[in-house]
């Protein structure tokens, strides 16, 4: 008997897959993150979708937590709605780095209407 595909099963499968090492996927995430210009931001979910992996926002977060960040403008990735998702000193550093790039906050959030970078879809990325 085959398992029925339900939204819950699909979500579980995606979450499990996002935890697996995938160099091609991570390279696509890095390429998209590097395309975000100074003074602009994007979200984990939009980076994932632009890289061709919609619903893999947690894989973007995992990459930024575990990978070497040398040359990667990690500070330009925020949560949906413009909120910094890091905690403690890491959050303070991200806010500081974004401020140095000219990004302004409204309370705890980046004004996404002003500072969000419109990413090209994965279909048009070279």
MOJO-V536943 format. One record per residue. NEAR is the number of other C-alpha atoms within 10 Angstrom. Layout:
# MOJO-V536943
[[NEAR] [NEAR]]
This chain:
# MOJO-V536943
[[3] [4] [6] [8] [8] [9] [9] [9] [12] [12] [12] [12] [11] [17] [16] [11] [13] [20] [13] [9] [11] [11] [9] [9] [19] [19] [13] [19] [24] [21] [17] [22] [26] [15] [15] [20] [12] [15] [17] [20] [27] [24] [24] [22] [22] [25] [27] [26] [20] [22] [26] [17] [20] [14] [16] [23] [20] [16] [26] [23] [20] [14] [21] [20] [12] [8] [10] [9] [12] [7] [8] [15] [19] [20] [21] [27] [27] [23] [19] [15] [14] [21] [20] [21] [14] [17] [10] [8] [9] [13] [15] [13] [14] [20] [23] [14] [17] [22] [13] [12] [14] [13] [21] [18] [16] [10] [8] [11] [16] [23] [17] [21] [9] [11] [18] [21] [19] [12] [18] [15] [15] [17] [9] [8] [14] [5]]
